[in-house]
Amino acid sequence: MKDNVGSEHTINGKRYSAEGHFVHFNTEYASFADALGAGKKGDWKAIAVIGTLYAVNTKGAESTPGFRPVSEGLKKLGTNCGKLIEVETPISLFDLGGVQSTKFFFRYNGSLTTPPCTEAVVWTVFGIPKYIALPELELFRQLKTCQGDTLGNNYRSIQPTPDKTITEVKTLSLEGRLQSRIYSKITHVTSESTM
């Protein structure tokens, strides 16, 4: 499997080795299913997904810290379909890169990336990739479905975005003040949940 593919989002046509999706729903709703139902009715405040891109650390960069306990959990999982594994070390979104500096990110209204691909999600995708070690990436690639199929190459193909507005946000620090520039024109827009 190639190490330069795996993410569902692309930036200027480039795919990354992997992508993490951190799915959230508005606590105004009792459950994710309720939020999804509201999203289907046009409530764009019901579901938010944070996307983090991961690149293989080919130049000696350290892996994102949160992958260590996840890797240990994946090793314990083995081939047991549907088995729950308790991770011994607490993991935060910060540790997995799911919360990053807001210096560079993309935001748009889009869909879930798994069936039924409901158009009900506010996406925030960080534009600066985090790192993953190749052995850790291989653990994810060895995961199998209950039918025995590997999960590698499970990203969606590039989706058309004819009526989507994708906002690129770059925050600059000027004289101690944070200022944002929002670019509503993206030169290369690819994928349903893509920049």
For each residue, the residues with C-beta under 8 A, 3 or more apart:
1: 5 6 141 152 153
2: 5
3: 6 17 56 58 134 137
4: 14 15 16 17
5: 1 2 15 17 153 155
6: 1 3 15 16 17 18 19 54 137 152 153 155
7: 10 15 16 17 18 19 53 54 155
8: 19 51 113 155 156 191 192 193 194
9: 16 19 51 53 106 125 191 193 194 195
10: 7 13 14 15 158 190 191 194 195
11: 14 53 106 127 195
12: 187 188 195
13: 10 188 190
14: 4 10 11
15: 4 5 6 7 10 155
16: 4 6 7 9 19 53 54 55 129
17: 3 4 5 6 7 54 55 56 132 137
18: 6 7 53 54 132 137 140
19: 6 7 8 9 16 51 52 53 54 155
20: 51 52 54 96 97 98
21: 49 50 51 113
22: 49 50 51 52 93 96 98
23: 32 47 48 49
24: 47 48 49 50
25: 29 31 32 35 36 46 47 48
26: 29 35 38 45 46 47 48
27:
28: 46
29: 25 26 32 34 35 38 46
30: 34
31: 25 34 35
32: 23 25 29 35 36 47
33: 36 37
34: 29 30 31 37 38
35: 25 26 29 31 32 38 39 46 47 120
36: 25 32 33 39 40 46 47 118 120
37: 33 34 40 41
38: 26 29 34 35 41 43 46 120
39: 35 36 42 43 44 46 47 118 119 120 121
40: 36 37 118 119 120
41: 37 38
42: 39
43: 38 39 46 120
44: 39 109 120 122
45: 26 122
46: 25 26 28 29 35 36 38 39 43 120
47: 23 24 25 26 32 35 36 39 112 120 121 122
48: 23 24 25 26 121 122 123 124
49: 21 22 23 24 112 121 122 123 124 193
50: 21 22 24 93 98 99 124 125 126
51: 8 9 19 20 21 22 123 124 125 126 193
52: 19 20 22 96 97 98 100 125 126 129 130
53: 7 9 11 16 18 19 125 126 127 129 130
54: 6 7 16 17 18 19 20 64 97 129 130 131 132 137
55: 16 17 129 130 131 132
56: 3 17 131 132 133 134 137
57: 60 61 62 63 131 132 133 134
58: 3
59:
60: 57
61: 57 131
62: 57 65 131
63: 57 67 68 131 132 133 136
64: 54 67 95 96 97 130 131 132
65: 62 68 95
66: 69 70 91 92 94 95 96 97
67: 63 64 70 71 96 132 133 136
68: 63 65 71 72 89
69: 66 72 73 87 88 89 91
70: 66 67 73 74 87 91 96 136
71: 67 68 74 75 135 136 139
72: 68 69 75 76 87 88 89
73: 69 70 76 77 85 86 87
74: 70 71 77 85 139 140 142 143
75: 71 72 78 139
76: 72 73 85
77: 73 74 80 83 85 143
78: 75 83
79: 144
80: 77 83
81: 144 145 146
82: 146
83: 77 78 80
84:
85: 73 74 76 77
86: 73
87: 69 70 72 73 90 91
88: 69 72
89: 68 69 72
90: 87
91: 66 69 70 87 95 96
92: 66 95 96 99
93: 22 50 96 98 99
94: 66 97 98 99
95: 64 65 66 91 92
96: 20 22 52 64 66 67 70 91 92 93 130
97: 20 52 54 64 66 94 100 126 130
98: 20 22 50 52 93 94
99: 50 92 93 94
100: 52 97 105 126 128 130
101: 104 128
102: 105 169 171
103: 128 170 171
104: 101 126 127 128 168 169 170 171
105: 100 102 124 125 126 127 168 169
106: 9 11 123 124 125 127 166 167 168 169 186 195
107: 122 123 124 125 166 167 169
108: 122 123 164 165 166 167 193
109: 44 119 121 122 123 164 165
110: 119 121 123 164 192 193
111: 117 118 119 120 121 192 193
112: 47 49 116 117 118 120 121
113: 8 21 117 155 156 192 193
114: 117
115:
116: 112
117: 111 112 113 114 192
118: 36 39 40 111 112 121
119: 39 40 109 110 111
120: 35 36 38 39 40 43 44 46 47 111 112
121: 39 47 48 49 109 110 111 112 118 193
122: 44 45 47 48 49 107 108 109
123: 48 49 51 106 107 108 109 110 193
124: 48 49 50 51 105 106 107
125: 9 50 51 52 53 105 106 107 193 195
126: 50 51 52 53 97 100 104 105 129
127: 11 53 104 105 106 168 195
128: 100 101 103 104
129: 16 52 53 54 55 126
130: 52 53 54 55 64 96 97 100
131: 54 55 56 57 61 62 63 64
132: 17 18 54 55 56 57 63 64 67 136 137
133: 56 57 63 67 136 137
134: 3 56 57 137 138
135: 71 138 139
136: 63 67 70 71 132 133 139 140
137: 3 6 17 18 54 56 132 133 134 140 141
138: 134 135 141 142
139: 71 74 75 135 136 142 143
140: 18 74 136 137 143 151
141: 1 137 138 150 151 152
142: 74 138 139 150
143: 74 77 139 140 150 151
144: 79 81 147 148 149 150 151
145: 81 148 149 150 151
146: 81 82
147: 144
148: 144 145
149: 144 145
150: 141 142 143 144 145
151: 140 141 143 144 145 154
152: 1 6 141
153: 1 5 6
154: 151
155: 5 6 7 8 15 19 113
156: 8 113 159 191 192 193
157: 191
158: 10 190 191 192 194
159: 156 191 192 193 194
160: 192
161: 164 166 189 190 191 192 194
162:
163:
164: 108 109 110 161 189
165: 108 109 184
166: 106 107 108 161 184 186 189 195
167: 106 107 108 182 183 184
168: 104 105 106 127 182 183 186 195
169: 102 104 105 106 107 180 181 182 183
170: 103 104 180 181 183
171: 102 103 104 178 179 180 181
172: 178 179 180 181
173: 176 177 178 179
174: 177 179
175:
176: 173
177: 173 174
178: 171 172 173
179: 171 172 173 174
180: 169 170 171 172
181: 169 170 171 172
182: 167 168 169
183: 167 168 169 170 186
184: 165 166 167
185:
186: 106 166 168 183 189 195
187: 12
188: 12 13 195
189: 161 164 166 186 194 195
190: 10 13 158 161 194 195
191: 8 9 10 156 157 158 159 161 194
192: 8 110 111 113 117 156 158 159 160 161
193: 8 9 49 51 108 110 111 113 121 123 125 156 159
194: 8 9 10 158 159 161 189 190 191
195: 9 10 11 12 106 125 127 166 168 186 188 189 190
